[in-house]
Amino acid sequence: MGIMMKKVVFAGVALTLVAALAMTVAACGASPTATPVVVVATPTPGPTPTTAVGTETLLIGNLSILSGAGTGFGFPHARGIERGIEIWNDKGGVTAGGKRYLLKIDTYDWGYTVDGGRTAAEKAINDGAKIIFGVGTGPTAGAQQATEPNKVLLFAQTVSDELMSTKYPYTFRILMGGDKVFSPGMNYVWNKYPDKRTVFATAYNDASGQLAYGTWKPTLEAMGWRKMTFQYYEPGTTDFAPFVNSYLIPSGADVFAMISRTGEAGALVKAARQYGYKGIIAWVSAAGTVPEMKIAGDLADGVVVNQEWDWGGPYVPEAAKPEALRYISKYGDSPPQHLITAMEGIRVLEAALIKAGTPDTTALKDALPTVEWDSYFGGKGKLYPVKDRPGVTLVYGMPVSVYDAKAQKLVNVGFGVP
């Protein structure tokens, strides 16, 4: 099926999502090989500091999921990168090596596919970007096919440790790996319900889901479940009755742990409850939670949520809260953590630029493992190792929430430490 073409309009740092996008999400499915339309859009210039002698502008490629599945975290990521750049430029830029640097941004839609990631990265590189920010595990794998041989720095929001190996020295992660980013919600369930010790887990069966589960699986195994069962589901599924009745219900599991995509999570929860599942449900890959849970209605009450929460409630990092509340006021919906990790990525870049004294990507790569910055998650941030590669990924604590169906909102219930 072809992809409906649409223009994504940026005004300042605002992305306008028109009604056609909803049709695009339904139409695109989730083929891991389909190549999305790559749309380049430059934000309307806001107030820009006067360019002085010794000032240089760096082009940043902002690659995100603006069509198809995954827009629940794609738009917050794109807006977070834009907001971070706005803050950078509004303070007059960043001085490093005796020169002042401002940032310019071009934003591209890479969908939620491997091919889309490669195509969008190639376009950004051809347009002159030497530094790229992107979100999504499958698209990151595709983008690396272009960024690594061209020594382009890629700051990725991916949960896969495989993509952070020494094979990809120009790729860094501004999201935790699956072993950590999915663990706070599951740790909460483990401690809250000590009598619940069997788990059925699922993930979507494409490149992103396979890489995500590959990282998450060892963490689940290490927790010591008395019994652990796993089954992929096909992306784009709308009727989950066969899946629930063939796999979830027969498993007899106390806990149903889902890595599922925006557009499918609500239907999966609804089917689980409709066909008699009585155990704990944890959606660890949450984005766009409230709209998803509204699909299941009262049946979603009590679902444990890992990556999205009530930004006005307790346990939220104080430095992150103002930006999240600003986002809610501006766009009318609540962002997942991808907004803040995107903004954190701009601070990581700033710290690396100051330390390296140059925007040369090899120098930035070498500086990144040892930089520190003021973190939106509190205190000083730094990059942590992944296996045998030092200084490559963020690690941070975050709230855990549950869905209150009556109030149709998330309620923070604790703070998760990876």
LINNOR-V359337 format. One record per backbone hydrogen bond with DSSP energy under -1.0 kcal/mol. NH is the residue of the N-H (numbers start at 1). CO is the residue of the C=O. If there is no record, write none. Layout:
nh=NH co=CO
nh=NH co=CO
This chain:
nh=11 co=14
nh=14 co=11
nh=16 co=9
nh=21 co=18
nh=24 co=20
nh=25 co=21
nh=26 co=22
nh=27 co=23
nh=28 co=24
nh=41 co=107
nh=55 co=52
nh=56 co=100
nh=58 co=102
nh=60 co=104
nh=61 co=131
nh=62 co=106
nh=63 co=133
nh=64 co=108
nh=73 co=70
nh=74 co=70
nh=75 co=71
nh=77 co=73
nh=78 co=74
nh=79 co=75
nh=80 co=76
nh=81 co=77
nh=82 co=78
nh=83 co=79
nh=84 co=80
nh=85 co=81
nh=86 co=82
nh=87 co=83
nh=88 co=84
nh=89 co=85
nh=90 co=86
nh=91 co=87
nh=92 co=89
nh=93 co=88
nh=94 co=101
nh=96 co=99
nh=99 co=96
nh=100 co=54
nh=101 co=94
nh=102 co=56
nh=104 co=58
nh=106 co=60
nh=107 co=41
nh=108 co=62
nh=110 co=64
nh=113 co=110
nh=114 co=32
nh=117 co=113
nh=118 co=114
nh=119 co=115
nh=120 co=116
nh=121 co=117
nh=122 co=118
nh=123 co=119
nh=124 co=120
nh=125 co=121
nh=126 co=122
nh=127 co=123
nh=128 co=125
nh=129 co=124
nh=132 co=153
nh=133 co=61
nh=134 co=155
nh=136 co=157
nh=140 co=136
nh=141 co=137
nh=142 co=138
nh=143 co=139
nh=144 co=140
nh=145 co=142
nh=146 co=143
nh=147 co=143
nh=148 co=144
nh=151 co=148
nh=152 co=147
nh=153 co=130
nh=154 co=170
nh=155 co=132
nh=156 co=172
nh=157 co=134
nh=164 co=161
nh=165 co=162
nh=168 co=165
nh=171 co=168
nh=172 co=154
nh=173 co=392
nh=174 co=156
nh=178 co=159
nh=180 co=177
nh=181 co=177
nh=182 co=178
nh=186 co=182
nh=187 co=183
nh=188 co=184
nh=189 co=185
nh=190 co=186
nh=191 co=187
nh=192 co=188
nh=193 co=189
nh=196 co=193
nh=199 co=227
nh=200 co=255
nh=201 co=229
nh=202 co=257
nh=205 co=233
nh=206 co=204
nh=210 co=206
nh=211 co=207
nh=212 co=208
nh=213 co=209
nh=214 co=210
nh=215 co=211
nh=216 co=212
nh=217 co=213
nh=220 co=216
nh=221 co=217
nh=222 co=218
nh=223 co=219
nh=224 co=221
nh=226 co=197
nh=227 co=197
nh=229 co=199
nh=231 co=201
nh=233 co=203
nh=237 co=234
nh=244 co=240
nh=245 co=241
nh=246 co=242
nh=247 co=243
nh=248 co=243
nh=249 co=244
nh=251 co=247
nh=252 co=249
nh=255 co=198
nh=256 co=280
nh=257 co=200
nh=258 co=282
nh=259 co=202
nh=264 co=261
nh=265 co=261
nh=268 co=264
nh=269 co=265
nh=270 co=266
nh=271 co=267
nh=272 co=268
nh=273 co=269
nh=274 co=270
nh=275 co=271
nh=276 co=273
nh=277 co=272
nh=280 co=254
nh=282 co=256
nh=283 co=304
nh=284 co=258
nh=292 co=288
nh=293 co=289
nh=294 co=290
nh=297 co=293
nh=299 co=296
nh=300 co=297
nh=301 co=298
nh=302 co=403
nh=303 co=300
nh=304 co=281
nh=305 co=401
nh=306 co=283
nh=313 co=310
nh=321 co=317
nh=324 co=320
nh=325 co=321
nh=326 co=322
nh=327 co=323
nh=328 co=324
nh=329 co=325
nh=330 co=326
nh=331 co=327
nh=332 co=328
nh=337 co=307
nh=339 co=336
nh=341 co=337
nh=342 co=338
nh=343 co=339
nh=344 co=340
nh=345 co=341
nh=346 co=342
nh=347 co=343
nh=348 co=344
nh=349 co=345
nh=350 co=346
nh=351 co=347
nh=352 co=348
nh=353 co=349
nh=354 co=350
nh=355 co=351
nh=356 co=352
nh=357 co=353
nh=364 co=360
nh=365 co=361
nh=366 co=362
nh=367 co=363
nh=368 co=364
nh=370 co=367
nh=371 co=368
nh=373 co=381
nh=375 co=379
nh=378 co=375
nh=381 co=373
nh=384 co=393
nh=386 co=389
nh=389 co=386
nh=392 co=384
nh=393 co=384
nh=398 co=416
nh=400 co=414
nh=401 co=305
nh=402 co=411
nh=403 co=303
nh=404 co=409
nh=408 co=404
nh=409 co=404
nh=411 co=402
nh=413 co=400
nh=414 co=400
nh=416 co=398
